[in-house]
């Protein structure tokens, strides 16, 4: 690879960890489109990300990251045609990691970011391909394009007549459709499941999905949860996801392939996680009720508990998932490189240590600070 890497989402949770791998392990230059009013403001955002990643060492990497003020929701990324074409002809690899991960956006807003944003980056990829230098367009999707599909969901599966729990799942499914509609491009699709903090330090920049219910439970706000104890909670640590993306994108292999970056057969169950959290917070475990029984149970709950349950409702469906993600192809590529997904139960305590130390994100702790500690 002789060109530059274009990485979207470089200031986001997944993107910043991918950025760290490329800066630490290669000498490649990275172009980072960032939402900002101008290039100077974009550069300041990237410098802040680098300071969080590397602390006092951040200065040595600044010259290798070119921040570009861009808007993924605007035609042409909001860039002049000549500027966009100039950038496209400099890159040989694009990793599209930018996305809204909110479960609560109206579908139109989720589509504007996740679908139309993908369309704009694919248009850039087509320009790069026309220049003759594009070797890979890597699209960070989600394993939950599987939606409500029950049973095994293979890496080769896509449209299996599933429905979706929220606008995030549906918009990511539709974004994948756009990628699949460009067979002329050298694409690779990467599907992480639920991404949690680093399994060594516990660090995270995103306190969502599992973190919100765990925080409410820590405060004693859950008399019961709607879940199936034996259901798998397929969650993977950010270090596994970033290491996997880097490994799968650094060779010529995998063009046209889809990889599940999931726990798969290593997924912990709802019951295991409830027991670990109960022990950690020294609280009795909540009642675990089937969703239909839970709805009847909560009719008599009022006040702050009812509010907490209501705010958690968007996450509860992930505690009654009946999908099993097969990750055979990903493991075949990653295990020889020593990259494996660990069961969430094996490092949940470390995630909770960090969450409580950082007051669930209210006292931000930089990645460099967490790793130094």
N, C-alpha and C positions, 0 to 999 in steps of 0.2 A: 504494500500500500504506500503510495507516494503522495497522495493528496491529503486533504484535511478532512476532519470529522465534523459534521454538522450535528449538534445535539440539541434537541428541543427539551424544554423542561429542566434545564440545567440548574435552576434555582429551586426546583421542587424536590420532594423527598427521594424518589427513585432516581431522578436525573442527576442530582448532586452526587449521589453515591457512584453512579456510572462515571461521572466526570472525574471523581477522585481516582478511580481505577486507571483511566486513560492518562491522567497527569502523572500518577506515581509509577506506572508500569511501562509507559512508552514515552517517546519524545514528540508525539504528534501534536499539531496545533488543532485547536477546537474552535469552531464558530458556534456561538451561543445566541440564537434569537431570543430576545427577552422583551416582554411587554413593558414599554417605557416611552416617555415622550420624545426622547432623543438618545443618540448613542452614548452621550456622557452619562445620562441617568442609567442607561442599561449597564454601562461599565461599572457604575457604583454598586448596582445590585449584585453583579457578578463578584466584585471585590468583597462584598459582605459575605457572600456564599463561601468564597475561598478562605476568608478569615475564620469562618465557622468550621470549615473542614480541616484546615491546616494550622490555625493559630499563628504563631510567629513565623512559621515557614511559608506563609501564603504568598509573600512577595516574589519568591522564586518561580511561581507558576503564572503570575499575572500576564506576563508577556506572551504566553502560549494560548491564552483564551481571548478571542475577539468577540466582544459583546456587540450585538446588532439590535437596535430598537426595531421591533417588528410586532405585528398583531396577527395571530393565527386566524382570527375571525374576519379579517379584512381581505378582499381580493388582492392577490399579489403580495400578501403579507404586509400590505401597507408600504411596500418598498418601490422606488422607481424601477422601471423595467430594466434599465441598464445595470443598476446595482444588484438586482435579483439575479440576473443572468451571470454577472461577474462572480457572485458567490457560488452559484450552481456549478460553474465550470472549474471551481477550485476544489470541490469536494469529491471524494471517492466513496465515502460512507455517510449515510444518514441514519441516525437513531432517533425515532420519534417517541419521546417519553412524556411529552406534555399532555395533560388531560385534566378535566375536572373529575374529581373522585367523589363529589357530593351525591348522596342517594336521594336528596330532597329537591333538586332542581326540577322545574317543569320540563317536560320532554323537549320542548322547543329550545330552551336554553341549553340543555345538555347536548342537543344536536349541534347547536351553533358552535360549541367549543370542541366536542369530541369528534363529530362527523365532519363539519365544515373545516375545522382545523386540520384534520387528516387530509381532506381534499387539497388544501393549500400546500401542505408539505409534499403530497404526491405530485402536485404540479411542479414544485421545485425539483423533485426527484426526476421527473420527466425531462426537465431542462438539463440536469446533470447527466442523464443518460444520453441525451442528444449530443452533449459535448464529448461523449465517449469515455468518461472517466468513472461513472458510477459502478461500484462493485457490489454494494449492498444497500438496500433500504430495509432497516429493521424496525418493525412496528410493535410497540409495547401495548398489548391488548390486555385481556383479563381472562382467567379460566372461567369466570362467571358469565361469559357469552353462552355458557351451557344453560343459563337461566334455571328454570324449574325442572329440567330434564332429570328423570329418576334413573339410577343405575350407572353403569360405566359410561364415561364420556372420553373417547380417545382423542389423541392429538390430531387425527385426521378428521374428526367430527366437526361439524359446524352447524348447519341448519337441520335440526332434528325435530322440528315442529314444537320447539320449546316456547314457553311464555316467559315473562321477565318480572322480577320482583320490584324493579325500580327503573328510573330513567337512565341511571348509570349503566346498568347491564344492557339495556336496549340500545343506547347510543354507541356503546363499545361494539356491540354486535353489528350495528350498521356501519361503523367505521371499518371493521374487518371486511365487510362486503366491498367497500371501496378498494381496499388493498387487493383483494382477490380479483377485482375487475381489471387489474393492470398486469396481465401475464407477461407483458414485454419487459417488466422491471424485475431486477434481481431481489426479490423480497424474502424476508424471513419474519415470521410472526411469533412473538414471545408472549406467553400467557401466564403471568403470575396469578396466584390465588390471593388470599388476604395477606397483605404485607405488614408485618409488625417490626419492632425495633431490632437492633443488633443483638445477636445472641450472646456476645461476649461482654459488652458494656451495658446493654439494655437501652442504649440511646435510640431515640426516635425524634423525628421532626413533625410527626403527624399523629395526633391523639384522636383517632377515629375508629370506626368499626368496633373491634373488641374492647378498645380502651374506654369508650363511654359506658357500656354496661358494667365493666369492672369497677370503674370509679363510683358509679351509683351503688353498686353492691358494697363497696368499701364504706360508704356512708350509711349503710343499713337501710337503703331505700327499696330493696327488693324483697317482698314477702314471698314472691314466686316468680318464676320465669317460664315462658312458653318454649319448651324444648323437648327433644327426645334424647335421653341420656346416652344412647349408643350412637347418635349421629356424629359423623366426623366433623371436626372444625379444621378445615384445610387452611392453615396459616403457615407462612414462610418468613424467615427473618430477612431483613433488608440486605445483610451481608451476603446471604445465599443468592438473592435475586440479582444484586449488582455483579457478583462474581460470575454468575451464570450468563448474564447478558454480555459481559466482557468476553468470556471464553467462547461463547457461541458466535460472536461477531468478529473474532480476531483472525479466523482462518477463512479459506475459500469454501469450506463445506457448509451445507445447510441451506443453500439457496432453494427457495420453493417449499421449505419445510415449516412446520408448526411445532413449537416446543412448549410443553406444560412445565412451568416453573412452580411446581406444587409440592406439597408434602406427600401426596399420593398415599401409598400404603403406610407411610410414617405419620399420617394425620392422627392427632389426639382426639379423643371423644369429648363430647359435652360433659359427660359425667366426670371424667378425669379432671377437666379444668375447673369444674365447680368445686371439687374436693380440694384442689390445690389452692384456689382462691379463698375458700373457707378457712383453711389452715393458716394461710398467710395473714388474712385480716382478722383472724381469731373471732370469726362469726359463724353461727350455725348456718349450714347450707340452706338456700331458699328451696321452697318446694319446686320441683321440676314437673310441670304439667304439660300434657299434650295441648297444642294450640287451641283446640276447640274447648277444652276444659278451662284453660287459662282465661279465655274470653268471659266465661260465666263467673269465674272466681273474682275477676277484677271489678265486677259491677258494684261491689260493696266497698271498694277502696276509694278513699278521698284524700284531699290535701296534697302534701309534698310527695308522698309515695305515688299517688295517681299521676302527678306531673312528671315524675321521673320515669314512670312506666310509659307514659305517652311520648316523651322525648326519645326513649329507647326503641320505640316500636319499629322504626325503620331498620334497626339492626337485628331484631329478634328472629326474622326468618332465617338467618344464617346459623341459628342453633337447632334447626330442624331440617337440615339439608340431606337429601338422599342421593346426591350425586357423588360418584367415585371417579376422581380424575386419574386417568392412566398417564404416566409420564415415562413410558418405556424409552422413547427416542431421546428425550432429554437426559435420562440417566446414562444411556449408552454413550453420549457425548461428554457428560460432565464427570461421571465417576472416575474415569481414567485420569482426569486432571485433579482428582481429590476434592471435588466440589459435590457435597451431598446436603440434603435437607434434613435437619434434625427435628424430632418431635417437639411440638410447642411445649408439651409438659416438661421437657428436660431443661428449659431455660425460662419458663414463665416467671419464676421467682425474680430473676434478674430484670426482666421487663418491669415488674411491679416495684422493685427497688428504685429503678430510675424514675418511674412514674410518680412515686410518692416523694422522692427527693426533689423532683422538678415541679411538684404540686400540679401534676397532670397538665403540664405545659404552661402554667401561670408564672413559673419561674424558669424561663428558658435557659437551657444549658447547651452550650455549643458542642458539637461533635468532638472537636479537639480537646475540650475540657473534660468531657466524659471519658475519652480514651486515655487521657493523661492520668485521670483518677484511677 
